[in-house]
């Protein structure tokens, strides 16, 4: 009973539908510098979440940015 209760409320990041990445992880995934990533964040092209001193980027925001940049390049 307790095991099923805990698994319901404490899911790992891999099980979540929208994983949050650190700035370093997002830079690695996009293959850009930290400076470039912050430029995307400050220009509001990349959504991010600030938790105290940590800046986290949803994986879905990275996919949205790549899709947006791909459409701009093609058009």
Buried (B, 14 or more C-beta within 10 A) or exposed (E): EEEEEEEEEEEEEEEEEEBBBEBEBBBEBBEBEEEEBBEBBEEEEBBBEEEEEEBBBBBEBBEBBEEEEEEEEEE
